[in-house]
Amino acid sequence: MDATTTTTSASPSRRHSPWLTAAWIGLLTLGGLYVFGATNDLIADARTGLPVDHTATFTAVTATSWSTAQHTDPGVTGYVTLLERGYALHELVFAFLFLIIVAVPFRRRQPWAWWACWIPTIANAGYTLSFGAHDTTILYRSLIALIGLPLLLLVHIPAFLTRHRQPQ
């Protein structure tokens, strides 16, 4: 076999549907949003002790504002900030892991990568049911990931379930 024959016979298997490419870019974008959100939370934790998008939930759960709680009970708010920082660091680690999986093994159509990409749905549902239950702004934002991730993964079913046969 010469190089021309090899390239020609390999090219159909390397072509991807525009839908798959767009959905893959969507997954990378979603991963970027995970990184962006976690990074912003860490910055807010360092500045004010609580991300601004969590203040409405804090107020709804505690019946007091964050600034009032900082003055009246700094020990508790310090602990909340510690929890927030730990949560954001975990979120950031898993965001990078998600991006790495999507960028390399998912793109190579390794089946385990498709299954692994479903795991953030658990965190997305948890975020929607905990923070989103107390703040409609967070609820709407969280639904983007909760609905978007499964839709983007479902688009890829044909690519992961269809086996490409090698010519004999």
N, C-alpha and C positions, 0 to 999 in steps of 0.2 A: 504494500500500500504506500502511495506517495503522500506527501504533506497535504496536497490539494484534496485528495479523497478523504483523509482524516478530518480536515477542517469542515468540509461540506457535510459529511455524515454526522459530525458532532454539533453543527450549528442549530438544527431544529430543537435539540434537547436544551440548548442554552437560551433559546428565545423564551421570553416570558410575556404573558398577557399584560396589556396595559393596566388592566384591573388589578392584577397581582402586584405589579410595580407600584401603583398608586396606593394600594392597601399596605404594602410594605413600608412605603414612605410615611403613611399614616401611623403605623406602629412606631416608627422611629420618632415621629413628631410627638406622639403620646409619651414615649419614653423621655423625650426632651422636656415635656411639660412636667413629668414627675421630678426630673432633676431641678427644673426651675422652681417648682413649688417647695421642694425640700430646702433648697438654697435660700429662698426668700424667708422661709420659716426660721432657719438658723440665724439669718441676719436680724430678723425681728426679735428673736429670743435674746440676742446680744444687746439690742438697743432698748427694748421696752419690757422684755421678759415674756411676752406673749404675742404671737402673730396677730396682726390686726384682724384677719378674717376669723380668728377664734374668739374675739372679744364678745361677740353677740351670744355665742354658745356659752361662754363663761358666765355672762350676765344671766342668761336664761336658766342655767343650772344652779347658780349660787344666789341669785336674787340680789346681787351687788355688782357694781362695775369693777373692772380690773384695777383702775387707779385707786378707787376707794379701798379695795382689798389690799393693795400694796402698802397703803398707809396704816390700815388697821391690823393687818396680820401678815407682816413681811416674811415670817417663817413659812407659812402655807404657800404664799405666792412664790417664794424662792424654790420650794419643792415643785410647784406646778411648772416653773421655768425649767427646772432640771428634767422633769418628765418630758416636757415639750422638746428640749434639746436632744434628749435620747431618742425620742420618737422621730424627730427630723433626721438625725444621723442614720437611723435604721432605714428610713424612707429613702435617703440619698444612696445608701449602699445597694438597696434593692433596685433602685432606679438605674444605677450604672450596670448592675447585673442584667437587668431586663434589656438594656440597650446593647450590651455585648452579645447576649443570646440572639436578639433580633438581627444584629448586624452580621454575625458570622454563621453559626449553625442553622439558624432559621432560614437565612438566605440560601444556604446549601441544601435546603429541604430535608434536614435531618428530623425525623418524626418526633423524637423526644423534645426538640426545641419548640415545636408547635404546642405540645402538651404543657411544657414548662411555662409558656407564655400565658396560660390560663390562670396561673397562680395569683397574679395581682388582682384578679377579679374578687378574690376573698377580701383583700385589703380595701378595694374600691367599695365593696358592699358594706364593710365595717365602717368605713368613713362616712358613707351616705347615711347609714342607720344611726351612727352616734352623733357626729357633728351636724350632719344635714337635717337630722330630726329636730334640731333646735334653731336652725338658721336657714331661711329659704334661699339666701344667696349661695351658701355653701351647698345646699341641696342641689340647686341647678348646676353648679360647677361640677359637683361630684357625679352627676348623672352622665356628663360627657364621657368620663372614663368608664363608668359602670356599663354604659350601653355601647360606647364606641369600641372598646377593646374586644368584646365578643363579636361584634359585627365585622371588624377588621380581620379577626382570626377565622371567622366562618367563610369569608371570601376565599381563604387559602385552602379550604377543604379539598378541592380537586387537585391542587398541586401536591398535597401531602398524601392523599389516598390513592392517586393514580400512579401505578408503577410503570416506569419507562423500561421497556424491554430492549436489551442489547441485541443487535443483529448477530446471527450466528454464522 
